[in-house]
């Protein structure tokens, strides 16, 4: 898999990118593992929330696509922000 674009339902700096479903997390983990480039879509309303199942951390993401309201702290953690 060359490039994968994913969405998350929650992001917390300590918990990473999370979803509410264990099956969803397993699927997204597999996609992240196989992709050569991971693009994560994240809007600011998801930041600071945490759901039960983590599927990725910021270091797993190559490009972060946001809504223009993402904090400098999170931007600095990402390799590339759009």
Backbone as a ProteinNet text record, in pm:
[ID]
protein_1_A
[PRIMARY]
XXXXXXXXXXXXXXXXXXXXXXXXXXXXXXXXXXXXXXXXXXXXXXXXXXXXXXXXXXXXXXXXXXXXXXXXXXXXXXXXXX
[TERTIARY]
84.9	0	90.3	71.1	157.9	120.6	-4.1	-46.2	-185	-203.9	-332.9	-379	-504.6	-563.8	-666	-648.5	-734.4	-795.7	-908.3	-965.2	-962	-963.6	-971.8	-1091	-1137.8	-1251.7	-1208.5	-1082.9	-1028.3	-876.1	-816.1	-670.2	-632.1	-541.9	-486.2	-335.8	-259	-113.1	-55.7	-111.2	-60.7	-123	-250.4	-321	-309.6	-274	-262	-395.6	-403.4	-524.4	-610	-734.4	-817.6	-954.4	-1015.9	-1151.6	-1227.2	-1358.3	-1440.7	-1460.3	-1416.4	-1438.9	-1306.1	-1302.2	-1180.5	-1153.2	-1256.1	-1239.6	-1188.3	-1244	-1197	-1050.9	-1009.1	-869.2	-778.1	-818.6	-737.9	-720.4	-827.2	-821.1	-729.6	-747.7	-665.7	-519.3	-491.7	-352.4	-286.3	-360	-306.2	-277.8	-365.5	-345.5	-222.2	-208.6	-93	36.6	34.5	154	196.9	100.8	132.5	158.8	107	120.2	262	308	438	427.1	309.5	284.4	144.9	135.3	7.3	-32.9	-152.4	-211.6	-326.9	-322.6	-426.6	-506.1	-637	-725.5	-771.8	-752.3	-783.4	-840.4	-962.7	-1013.9	-1001	-996.7	-964.5	-1065.2	-1187.3	-1285.7	-1252.4	-1165.1	-1126.6	-1007.7	-939.5	-818.4	-853.2	-783	-804.5	-908.6	-963	-1056.9	-987.5	-1035.9	-971.8	-1079.6	-1068.5	-1158.6	-1079.6	-1145.8	-1078.8	-966	-967.9	-874.9	-782.6	-653.1	-551.7	-510.7	-502.7	-457.5	-330.5	-291.9	-168.6	-123.6	3.3	63.5	109.2	138.7	178.8	301.2	392.1	513	483.1	363.3	323	269.9	243.3	177.8	281.3	270.7	360.9	306.5	175.2	111.7	-14.7	-28.1	-145.8	-227	-352.9	-441.9	-539.7	-540.4	-624.4	-718.9	-791.8	-890.9	-841.2	-712.4	-656	-661.1	-713.3	-726.4	-644	-549.3	-467	-355.9	-331	-233.1	-90.6	-8.1	133.6	202.1	165.6	225.7	204.1	84.5	54.5	120.6	119.9	185.7	334	397.9	540.3	570.4	472.4	490.4	482	416.7	393.1	505.3	530.7	637.2	594.5	465.1	415.3	267.4	227.4	88.3	33.2	-86.6	-156.4	-282.7
-116	0	123.2	212.1	328.1	438.6	486.3	595.4	565.6	598.4	574.5	702.6	739.3	855.2	805.7	847.8	802.2	920.8	894.6	992.6	932.3	1018.4	968.9	1034.9	972.5	1026.1	1098.8	1082.2	1150	1151	1256.2	1262.2	1322.7	1256	1301.1	1281.4	1378.4	1368.9	1243.9	1200.5	1079.7	953.1	958.8	840.2	817.5	919.6	907.7	922	867.1	869.7	750.6	776.9	671.5	663.4	547.1	521.3	445.9	436.1	372.3	223.7	171.5	30.5	-45.2	-159.3	-241.5	-290.9	-332	-379.3	-266.7	-146.8	-31.6	-2.1	-12.6	11.5	-93.9	-219.2	-326.5	-304.2	-266.2	-240.5	-122.4	-12.6	106.1	81.9	4.2	-30.4	-105.5	-199.3	-276.9	-186.8	-91.9	1.3	87.4	139.8	222.8	143.2	20.4	-64	-90.6	-110.2	-146.7	-27.7	88.7	205.9	261.2	305.3	371.8	516	576.3	713.5	719.5	776	786.8	934	962.4	1095.7	1088	1171.1	1170.1	1299.4	1285.5	1401.1	1422.2	1545	1575	1715.5	1727.8	1861.9	1893.1	2021.5	2065.4	2018.6	1987	1940.7	1803.1	1729.3	1595.1	1596.2	1708.7	1718.9	1728.5	1650.4	1650	1549.1	1472.9	1366.8	1232.7	1136	1004.8	897.6	808.1	693.7	568.9	455.8	338.9	274	285.8	205.1	292	282.5	357.4	280.2	351.3	284.8	346.2	465.9	528.1	636.9	670.3	781.1	884.9	1004.4	1111.4	1070.9	995.4	955.6	858.9	801.2	712.5	789.6	918.4	1000.2	1080.2	1074.9	1150.5	1289.8	1299.2	1426.8	1439.8	1552.8	1581.4	1688.9	1659.2	1754.3	1804.4	1936.2	1992.6	2099.5	2160	2261.4	2403.8	2419.9	2552.9	2598.5	2516.4	2553.6	2461.9	2390.7	2297.5	2375.5	2343.4	2417.2	2399	2497.7	2493	2370.5	2331.9	2216	2089.6	2070.4	1952.7	1964.3	2081.9	2103.6	2068.8	2106.6	2079	1930.1	1850.9	1706.4	1634.3	1695.9	1632.4	1664.8	1571.8	1595.2	1695.3	1695.7	1788	1812.9	1939.8	1977.2	2051.8	2014.7	2084.5	2146.4
0	0	0	-93.6	-102.8	-5.1	-14.9	72.1	126.7	253	316.9	384.7	361.8	427.2	528.3	653.1	762.2	835.6	901.3	992.3	1132.1	1230.9	1367.9	1435.3	1538.3	1611.7	1737	1775.1	1892.1	1883.5	1940.5	1949.9	2084.1	2150.5	2276.8	2267.4	2314.3	2300.6	2365.5	2475.9	2541.8	2484	2448.4	2399.4	2250.8	2175.7	2031.2	1960.1	1840.4	1760	1799.9	1836.7	1891.9	1825.6	1839.8	1792.5	1902.2	1885.9	1986.9	1969.1	1856.2	1824.9	1820.1	1886	1882.6	1741.1	1670.7	1533.1	1443.5	1461.8	1384.7	1410.6	1535.9	1570.7	1508.5	1511.8	1451.5	1301.9	1235.3	1091.5	1061.3	1133.9	1109.2	1144.5	1249.3	1282.8	1167.4	1109.4	997.2	877.9	851.4	740.4	765.8	886.8	921.6	906.9	949.4	942.4	798.3	709	570.1	479.2	513.4	425.8	429.5	315.5	310.1	356.3	334.9	377	438	558.1	629.3	635.5	585.3	591.5	691	794.3	896.6	888.9	882.8	885	1029.2	1079.3	1218.7	1228.5	1280.4	1305.2	1453.7	1483.8	1620.4	1725.2	1685.6	1784.6	1840.4	1774.1	1818.8	1914.8	1922.5	2003.1	2151.6	2231.4	2375.5	2420	2325.2	2360.2	2343.2	2416.4	2417.1	2413.7	2318	2308.4	2347.9	2366.6	2425.5	2344.7	2212.1	2132.2	2047	2074.3	2000	1876	1762.6	1640.4	1583.4	1629.9	1580	1676.7	1666.3	1739.6	1637	1685.3	1593.1	1511.4	1570.2	1496.3	1381.3	1379.1	1269.6	1148.9	1167.6	1065.3	987.6	855.2	768.9	738.4	715.9	684.4	769.3	836.8	917.4	846.2	817	750.9	856.3	879.5	984	932.5	1025.9	992.3	1015.6	1037.9	1059.1	1203.8	1293	1433.5	1524.5	1467.4	1544.5	1614.7	1740.6	1820.9	1768.7	1800.4	1761.9	1820	1939.8	2005.5	1922	1873.4	1791.9	1655.1	1597.8	1468.1	1477.9	1586.6	1605.2	1620.4	1661.7	1675.4	1541.3	1445.5	1316.7	1219	1126.6	1029.3	921.8	886.4	785.4	812.7	810	836.2	717.3	676.1	567.7	621.6
[MASK]
++++++++++++++++++++++++++++++++++++++++++++++++++++++++++++++++++++++++++++++++++

